[in-house]
Amino acid sequence: MQKISGETDSLMLNELEKFRELAENLLTDEADNPVSERIAYEELHDRIDIALSDAATEDGAYYETLNQVLLATPKTSSKLFFNQLFGGRQPKAVLGDLLAVMLNNSMATYKVAGVQVGIEKEVIRNVIGQLNFPTTADGTFAAGGSMTNFMAMLMARDKADEGGRFGGIQQNLTAYTSVEGHYSIEKNASFAGIGRDNVRHIPSDAMGRMNLTELDKAIAADIASGKRPFFVNATAGTTVLGAFDPFAEIAKIAKKYDMWFHIDGAYTGVAMFSDRRNTLLAGAEHSDSFSFNPHKMLGTPMACSIIVARDRKYLLDTFSNSADYLYQTDQDELNLGKMSLQCGRRNDALKFWALWKSVGTSGLAEIVDRQFDLAAFALDYVKNNPDYTVFSHEDSASVCFNYKGIPANKLCTALYESNELMVGFGQFKDDEFVRLVIVNGTMEKKDIVRFFAALENFANKAL
Ligand SMILES: Cc1ncc(COP(=O)(O)O)c(C=O)c1O
């Protein structure tokens, strides 16, 4: 069949031209219609020809279907998307990712990734510098923040229970995270053989930060009952309130009890790039591992999540395994599969490097600063408007509020179902509120103003 064999260069060039056409259609549509019409799942097959069948699809119909699929997909990069902790596209990062797709390397070995290994190591080396980690540090990429948190827990487990890697876990391990920590910690505890019931959820203070007295108390109680506390997870930007845990103090507690100290910076760990905001990470340099997602605030296509460990020994201990059929040339240092969760691994470094190379560290700082500044602008707006009740605090990319006492669940769902805009809601202690997240580096003040105008007009008209 000519579609799948033959002159691949010309077939490829044809698809690249089609790609450009489709991408242009998407961008034009996104500007005119920043929110896609919601299509009920039951109607999808009637509205768009997504069914697969034995017969091939004729090219004209095929490209038309692709176009429809693109335009119907929720527009997570538009200026009216504030729903999850990612949004917008940095064009240079997109370029890097498109090139990674064309190259299609696996990052496991130097033999098949070559210069891409150099690029990944250069990104990791610079992240280590930003975090003021020692020269023993190293790092890698995984498919998202849940997975980099998982890697941290696995290293911690293997450090605490050395025989476990070979004989299975021998000790009663317990892990600690705040009630505001990401749900992946619990899930990962079950993947890691620790058990969800062995994760302690430490209460937070009024700002959403982990309560240190409660942390110490919980650890001491577990030791008294014969458990082995092995892992404490702190968060740099909690998922709902965007709070930063007190890292320096948590580091001391972790040291006192000989525990691994991980920082989940998936959301706003990128504060490391900004001289104005990196004080939010004070004490992070004492952590055993730190993870963060350029695919959130830095507009790098999903997935892009990095973990660095202060000592590469633990990455190697947990993730390396010999495999004669894979590692046939070069030293371990260059065969990145020796430090990774996967075997074949997508090249997630090139897109972040492509952005960083283009704008420099000062450009990354500008992206981060702009978003914290926009969040401060939005917080100011709700604080100074009596129609709003405010639940979030300074120095957070999440702005949490209710408008005229309308239940957040009702307001956000109605906005979504009416194709007005996408924003989610969250809970903290007994309150539920709209959570406006500022994570799109291409936003400007006028986009925030437009968000509030759209929300207010809709609420006043429809609710
Ligand atoms: C604090 C925190 N950690 C981890 C994650 C998970 O990241 P990912 O969606 O890349 O798995 C999130 C996602 O929003 C998060 O907010």
The ligand as a Tripos MOL2 file, in Angstrom:
@<TRIPOS>MOLECULE
LIG
   16    16     1     0     0
SMALL
NO_CHARGES

@<TRIPOS>ATOM
      1 C1          2.1450   19.0640   43.4940 C.3       1 LIG1
      2 C2          1.9610   18.1240   42.3530 C.ar      1 LIG1
      3 N1          2.7060   17.0060   42.2850 N.ar      1 LIG1
      4 C3          2.5930   16.1390   41.2760 C.ar      1 LIG1
      5 C4          1.7040   16.3540   40.2530 C.ar      1 LIG1
      6 C5          1.5690   15.3330   39.1810 C.3       1 LIG1
      7 O1          2.1760   15.7340   38.0190 O.3       1 LIG1
      8 P1          1.8450   14.9780   36.6580 P.3       1 LIG1
      9 O2          0.4750   15.4100   36.2750 O.co2     1 LIG1
     10 O3          2.8970   15.4410   35.7390 O.co2     1 LIG1
     11 O4          1.9230   13.5070   36.9500 O.co2     1 LIG1
     12 C6          0.9020   17.4930   40.2710 C.ar      1 LIG1
     13 C7         -0.0590   17.7400   39.1870 C.2       1 LIG1
     14 O5         -0.7530   18.6830   39.1130 O.2       1 LIG1
     15 C8          1.0300   18.3930   41.3460 C.ar      1 LIG1
     16 O6          0.2680   19.4930   41.4460 O.3       1 LIG1
@<TRIPOS>BOND
     1     1     2 1
     2     2     3 ar
     3     2    15 ar
     4     3     4 ar
     5     4     5 ar
     6     5     6 1
     7     5    12 ar
     8     6     7 1
     9     7     8 1
    10     8     9 2
    11     8    10 1
    12     8    11 1
    13    12    13 1
    14    12    15 ar
    15    13    14 2
    16    15    16 1
@<TRIPOS>SUBSTRUCTURE
     1 LIG1         1 GROUP 0 **** ****
